[in-house]
Amino acid sequence: MRKTLLMLTLLLMCTWVSAQTPEVLSRQRALVRVNQNSKYLLIPVQEQGINATVSVLGAENRVIQTFSVRLATDKTDYYVPLELKDAKLLDISVRFPQNDERKLADFSCWKELKFSDTFDTANRETYRPAYHHTPAYGWMNDPNGMYYKDGVYHLSFQWNPYGSMWGNMTWGHSTSRDLIHWEQQPAIIWADGLGSIFSGSAVVDKNNTAGFGAGAVIAFYTSAGGAQMQSMAYSTDGGKTFTKYPGNPVLTLDVADFRDPKVFWNDDINKWNLILAAGQQMRIYSSANLKEWTYESSFGEGYGSHGGVWECPDLVKLPVRGTTQQKWMLVCNINPGGPFGGSATQYFVGQFDGHRFTCESAPEVSKWMDYGKDHYATVTFSNAPDNRVIALAWMSNWQYANQVPTMQFRSANSVPRDLDLFQYNGETYVGVTPSKELLALRGKTVKQPTATCEIVVDVRNNTQLVLSNAKGEKVTMTYDAAKQTFAMDRKQSGAVGFSEAFPFETVAPTNGKLKQLRIFIDHCSIEVLDAEGKMAMTNLVFPSEPYNTLTVKGGKATIYNIEN
């Protein structure tokens, strides 16, 4: 991703013009006239600043766009670009906290506001990953609209283009040919009169069931305004641009939390299925044309963890290792309610006939796809080649996602992982294996870890690994074969004080004996996956300098430098 960002870098020096002084209408409202022939207005942001509402007006003072931004009040943390297009006037208003006597006219942002034809996306973040997907700038959370078409993986994501904290939800868009090197594309779905654009999915309509053309890409998303409802958009140019369906919304329900539609073709019934979250249940629908949906059933009451809202579902058919069987796995992301607090990905295994999902485990059984604190909103690619089921997750936790020590961007996606099923002690579990594309990143073997490396560890019955640096910061990982557990302690990993929920030790069951671990390190993250896929653990870390020492007891480690 770092190379992509360098390619995106545009020179900003000498190309900007200071914006004119705003026309202050009141203590809380001002106008800025767009009278420059420039592509962008660069807006100064202060993360602890006052949240302002900006209405972008065009010809005849029609509202083109409305968004919120934390205007710089006394210092500028970074800039965000507003693409001007047909903009003529900005109407800016703020609502001050009670007893706040400041005036909008006194904000420092007015001295820093600039018109420009370029926006500099050069990486200035110590903690930006090198081989994980991140947004070029701004906030990112759930992966959305993931599909494969014509040799290209498409990844959309919940994106705030106007700041590095949650807000202004739209679908950002990136593409890759190898699941590793991503190039950010223009955003594809923006907010409208129905609301912000929340999470969803995308499919390739090979047989033209929706009537938009064979091979059209159909995206489904939640319109989140006064209520949450499901909408769709279609693309006939391979996913570059989308047109919103004029019949939106296509699905409504009198439930407050009603979101995150995942659509997939089901050969068993020769129809489309849709699964989405409704409160603490998942609702399942079917359709022949992607426009008209029939309710089939609900799943969830009494099953698994209910410590928070259910969201971001998925439903996929997977092979069971060592058998000719296939079973269905229902993915249910939950926040809060994870095994170590905050958000996490749980799942259920069973059978699905196109109408009803039946879980094979007892209702009280909870299964987690990843036992770290930073693995959430997990969903899979539609139409992946070779019948692979490839998953990505958002690598953060809602307990502290807005506070992690980065500003130019916030959040990354996990490394890609292939999924299947395996059986152990009478239960069926998801197998989570590093995708084969990651092998291409391996460079030369080195003696000590670096900021970007893969560590392969042949473990014994009891193995301890300690990553550390000269500052005394460390991460301790322990495998206990007798207890069948793997633990990671990040309490002394570096910067941990931004949230009391961050310094933590996470512990995972190994579901049998482990033989080899693959550990992926990338500036701010450590992902540990059993080479056979029986255990996964993902945790963020923010060391003041990279871990450059590895101490191993009871095992043998090989360290590969990552070449990206």
Summary of the structure (lengths in Angstrom):
residues: 564
radius of gyration: 24.0
end to end distance: 8.4
largest distance: 73.5
contacts: 1979
relative contact order: 0.10
helix: 5%
strand: 51%
